[in-house]
């Protein structure tokens, strides 16, 4: 009976690093895929402008109960702003603003949707106490009439 014959007792150059390359590859691939998914999802579903919400809430608080024009707190172009209560359906938002809506209506705070022409410029959530009264779904105001005012809870 003939014993097993090996072609070489030498180790192959780079053989030890091959598994490490595959491990690094399989670690990197999910991270790259996650980044791609996040970038695409942000492009398809816009996120609310939290800086705008902070600015509007802060301006309303600083005004000490006096109305503040929303246009004074914004730095972007918009024609009208529409107020929506929590749990408003996307179909109702689209119908009222007359534009395609792919954002989300928050379940805790009123949503302000800023519209420029036939497009949504931005949207944000606002503390209920920063509104003059609880909003009626879909009420839209122009730049000259949209106000926020900090009020005490009932």
GIPEMO-V951547 format. One record per residue. N is the residue number from 0. PHI is phi in degrees with one decimal (999 if undefined). PSI is psi in whole degrees, 0 to 359 (NA if undefined). Layout:
N_PHI_PSI + N_PHI_PSI
This chain:
0_999_134 + 1_-94.5_137 + 2_-75.3_168 + 3_-68.8_134 + 4_-110.0_126 + 5_-99.1_142 + 6_-69.5_323 + 7_-156.0_147 + 8_-93.2_355 + 9_-78.4_151 + 10_-86.1_150 + 11_-79.3_140 + 12_-67.9_129 + 13_86.6_355 + 14_-64.9_325 + 15_-71.9_330 + 16_-85.9_347 + 17_-60.9_312 + 18_-62.2_325 + 19_-64.0_321 + 20_-61.2_318 + 21_-68.5_322 + 22_-62.6_313 + 23_-63.1_321 + 24_-61.0_313 + 25_-74.7_344 + 26_-82.4_320 + 27_-73.1_322 + 28_-57.5_312 + 29_-62.1_323 + 30_-66.7_317 + 31_-63.8_317 + 32_-62.1_320 + 33_-63.2_316 + 34_-61.8_317 + 35_-62.2_316 + 36_-62.8_317 + 37_-64.1_316 + 38_-63.2_315 + 39_-66.6_318 + 40_-66.2_324 + 41_-68.3_329 + 42_-73.5_324 + 43_-83.4_322 + 44_-119.4_101 + 45_-64.3_152 + 46_-100.5_153 + 47_-67.3_151 + 48_-85.3_96 + 49_-71.7_329 + 50_-64.1_320 + 51_-63.4_318 + 52_-60.9_316 + 53_-63.0_319 + 54_-65.4_315 + 55_-64.8_315 + 56_-61.4_315 + 57_-63.6_317 + 58_-64.3_321 + 59_-65.6_319 + 60_-67.3_315 + 61_-63.8_333 + 62_-73.5_351 + 63_60.1_41 + 64_94.2_357 + 65_-90.8_146 + 66_-64.3_143 + 67_-123.8_130 + 68_-65.7_131 + 69_-61.8_325 + 70_-62.5_335 + 71_-74.9_341 + 72_-100.9_357 + 73_-109.2_151 + 74_-122.0_15 + 75_-126.4_166 + 76_-80.8_135 + 77_-159.3_151 + 78_-96.2_317 + 79_-147.8_157 + 80_-124.1_136 + 81_-115.1_137 + 82_-101.7_134 + 83_-131.7_138 + 84_-75.8_161 + 85_-57.1_151 + 86_72.2_14 + 87_-70.7_135 + 88_-73.4_154 + 89_-62.7_324 + 90_-63.6_320 + 91_-66.2_323 + 92_-64.7_311 + 93_-58.9_317 + 94_-62.7_318 + 95_-74.7_317 + 96_-84.1_343 + 97_71.0_25 + 98_-140.8_162 + 99_-66.4_135 + 100_-122.4_120 + 101_-122.7_11 + 102_-83.6_188 + 103_-120.8_141 + 104_-93.5_122 + 105_-66.1_150 + 106_-90.9_356 + 107_-116.2_331 + 108_-125.2_152 + 109_-63.1_150 + 110_-111.3_135 + 111_-109.1_125 + 112_-113.0_118 + 113_-92.7_125 + 114_-116.6_136 + 115_-122.8_109 + 116_65.5_244 + 117_-110.0_16 + 118_-124.9_152 + 119_-80.0_121 + 120_-79.2_310 + 121_-161.2_167 + 122_-146.6_158 + 123_-154.6_166 + 124_-102.2_148 + 125_-133.2_143 + 126_-61.5_138 + 127_-58.8_331 + 128_-74.0_351 + 129_-90.3_359 + 130_-102.6_146 + 131_-55.8_312 + 132_-141.3_160 + 133_-56.6_135 + 134_-70.1_147 + 135_-86.4_134 + 136_-52.1_126 + 137_80.8_10 + 138_-72.1_127 + 139_-114.2_145 + 140_-130.6_148 + 141_-78.7_175 + 142_-58.3_325 + 143_-80.3_345 + 144_-121.4_349 + 145_-76.3_120 + 146_-129.2_159 + 147_-124.7_150 + 148_-152.4_126 + 149_-74.1_128 + 150_-126.2_157 + 151_-77.0_147 + 152_-63.2_147 + 153_-65.9_NA
